[in-house]
């Protein structure tokens, strides 16, 4: 699988990027360089490179082979790198549910400490439920 092209540079992503980041970068660049949208001379060549890069980097097996050929370790195979990568791309919108439920608990202070404790436990439970069941 020797190639002189740097697929990470073509998709403008870091070599430790998750599959979701690679897919988002591909979609963004594909909409910019699609032949129906862009009418520059090198549009077809750029789109071929994007498709080849996405085909290799979106498949874990092909990506591992590509990383081995270019001299790097496969980031998609190591769970520790996946966790660090997910923390790196942490979005504040994930805090909306716990903040809203905490605000509900603050309002519940007027209702009594037992109800507040129940609301806090419920908010943590709901937050964990949403965090663990979100699609990957």
Secondary structure, 3 states (H helix, E strand, C coil): CCCCCCHHHHHCCCCCCCHHHHHHHHHHHHHHHCCCCCCCCCHHHHHHHHHHHHHHHHCHHHHHHHHHHHCCCCHHHCHHHHHHHHHHCCCHHHHHHHHHHHHHHHHHHHHCHHHHHHHHHHHHHHHHHHHHHCCC
